[in-house]
C-alpha cells in the first residue's frame, strides 16, 4: 500500500519562520505557567542559593590552605572539612527541594496543555482535519508537550541559575585576583558569538526533526490502521521501505543536530579550559614570586572549576531551549487555527423529538417547514478559485415528515451535500433552513442535537457496543432506547457477542464485519429519535436479506422524522417518498421513483446499472 502523505516540507503546518524569536515564542507559554509561577520562582530561587553555596566552598578551601594547613592545625582542618560537608549536604538538599517544587505543577501544566489541545481539536472544522496528517497532531500532543515539560523543569530554571552562578563566580574570581580573572574572561566573546550562530542553525534543524517525527508517526498509525490492506495485498515490504526512508531521513537530521551540538560544546568546553590552564600557569608563577598566596590560587581555581558545569551546559541548555521553542511553535500552530464558532447569538432552536431536546432553554413552536436548501453553493476551502463549485444553485425542499432519496453518479456531490446539513462544512453561499430556522444562526450544539447522521463508512470507537450506539442519544437514554435502536438496525448480533452489548469493539470497530459496523452506525443515528435524519448510503454493506429487514424496520422510523437519504440501490430509494437527482453538482430532477424512471433518462440509467449490479 503506497499512501499519499505530506512530508516534512509539504505539510500544511509548515509556515515561514524567518526572523522567529525563540524568547517571544516561549513567552506564549506564560498563560499556562502563570498559575504555578510561585512554585517555579521559588524553585529557581532555591537553585540559585544552592549554586551560590557551591561557590562558598572555594572560600572555605582558601581559609583552610592559608590557615590550618599552613599552620599545621589538625583541629582547624577537621573544622574546615565539617564546613565543606555541611555545604555539600545543604547544596544537595536544596537541589532536591527544587525538584520537588517543580515536579507536580509542571505535570499539571503538561496535562492542562494536552487537554486544551484535545478540546481545540474537537472544535476545529472538518476541513482542518482533512488537511492535517493525524501523525502530526499526535506528535504535538505527545512528544512536543513532553519537550515543553522538560524545558520548564530544567533549562528554563538553569539558564537563569547558571547565569547568576557565572556572574557571582566571575565577581569572586576578580576579587581574588583581577589579572587572573581577566584571563578567565578572554573566551567570553568567542563563546557568545558561537552561541548566536548556533542558535540560528540549530533552530532550523530542530524544527525539521520534530516535523519528521510527526511524519514518521503518521506512517506508523496508517500502517497499524491499514494492516489488513497491507497484508491482503502483500505490501509489507513497500511499507517497510517507506518507513526506513523516513527513519533514515530523521536519523540524518538528528545526526546534524548532534554535529551542531558537538561543535558548540567543543568551543564552550575547550576555550574556558585553555583559559583555566593559562590562569593556573600565571597563578603558579605569582605564588612562586610571593605575589599571591597558595590559598588564593586554590580558591581561584576551585571557583573556576565550580563554574565548569554552568559554562559547559550552555550549549545543552540552548539546544533544549530551541527544541522547546519549536515545540511551542508547533503546539500553537494548531491552537491558533480558528475553531468552529457560532457567528450569531444563540437563538431559539426547534425542538427535537421525544428522545432528545435541543439545548436551547427556550422552545418555540416549530414552523414545520422541513429541510430547505436556498440557492446553496459550495466550494471546498482549498479548491482553486477558478475551479467549478462542488455544489451549485441547490434548491431543494424536504417537507416535514417526508423522506427524500438523493441519487447521483459517483462524484456528483451527494456526500458533500449531506455534510452541509449538520454544518460539517459551511456553505459558500445561500442558506439551509430546518423548520424555518437558518442553520447558520443555530448554535452547533443545538443543531447537532436536532440532526442525526450515519455515514457510508461507519466509524466506531474503542468502547462497548452500547457506548457506541448511545453516543447518538441524550444523557437520559438507557437500555430501552438501545434495544429499540438495535432492533431498527437489525443489529441483534450484538447480544451474541462475548459480553453482549458490553463487549468492547476493537479500534475503528475492525473486530466486526463491515455490515455489522454499518448497522451499529445506523442504530446510533436513530437511537435519539431525531427530528431530522441524514443517511449517507447506510445500507451499502448489507446483504439483500438483511437490507430488506432493516428497510422494513426503518420505515417506522422514517414515518416520524424528516430524512435525507443518499441511495444507490432501488430498494433503498423505495424507502423514500420522493427522489432528487444530483448531476454535476446541481439538482437535475425531483419526483417519485416511478416518475423519474419514466421521465429522466439519466435516472433510469443509474437505476438500471444498480439493478444489474445487484444481480
Number of C-alpha atoms within 10 A of each C-alpha: 17 9 10 6 13 16 16 22 12 10 16 14 18 15 12 7 12 7 7 14 13 19 11 10 16 19 13 14 17 11 10 15 18 11 12 18 14 12 18 23 15 15 23 23 17 22 25 23 19 23 25 19 17 23 24 18 21 25 20 17 23 20 20 21 22 15 16 17 16 12 12 11 12 11 10 16 19 13 13 20 15 12 16 18 13 12 19 16 11 16 20 15 13 21 19 15 15 24 15 13 21 23 15 12 19 22 14 15 22 22 15 13 17 17 13 14 19 15 12 17 18 13 14 17 18 16 14 16 13 9 13 16 22 17 21 23 22 16 24 26 21 12 14 23 22 16 21 27 20 18 21 21 21 16 22 20 21 21 18 15 22 22 15 17 26 23 12 17 23 21 13 21 23 17 13 17 15 14 14 23 22 15 17 23 14 14 18 12 10 12 20 12 10 16 18 11 11 18 18 15 12 21 23 16 19 23 23 19 23 24 26 24 21 24 27 25 20 21 21 16 15 16 19 11 13 13 15 12 13 18 11 11 10 12 15 16 11 13 19 14 12 16 18 13 13 19 16 12 15 21 14 13 19 17 12 16 20 13 13 19 17 14 15 22 20 13 18 24 19 14 17 23 17 15 20 22 15 15 22 17 12 16 24 17 13 15 15 12 10 10 11 16 18 19 22 22 25 20 25 30 20 20 23 26 16 21 22 17 13 19 21 18 18 22 25 16 20 21 23 20 26 25 25 29 29 29 26 22 22 24 21 16 15 19 17 9 14 12 15 17 12 13 10 10 9 13 15 20 28 26 22 23 17 10 17 21 22 23 20 17 10 12 15 10 11 16 12 13 17 22 25 22 21 16 15 21 22 23 20 16 12 8 11 10 10 6 8 13 18 19 25 20 17 22 16 16 18 22 17 19 19 21 27 27 30 26 27 25 15 11 13 19 21 25 18 19 24 21 18 18 28 22 18 16 20 22 20 15 14 15 19 25 19 27 21 15 21 15 22 20 17 23 22 19 13 21 25 21 25 25 23 25 25 24 20 17 15 19 16 22 15 14 16 18 24 21 18 21 26 24 15 26 23 15 10 10 16 13 10 10 20 22 19 14 28 26 17 23 29 24 22 18 12 18 15 10 14 10 12 15 22 15 17 20 20 14 13 15 21 17 12 13 11 15 19 22 23 27 31 26 27 30 27 25 26 31 29 29 25 30 27 31 24 24 22 26 23 24 27 18 18 16 11 13 9 17 21 16 14 20 21 15 16 19 14 11 19 23 12 17 21 24 30 27 27 27 25 23 20 16 16 19 22 18 19 21 18 21 28 25 23 23 20 18 23 19 20 15 17 19 17 17 20 13 12 19 17 10 12 16 11 17 24 16 12 19 20 15 13 15 14 9 9 11 5
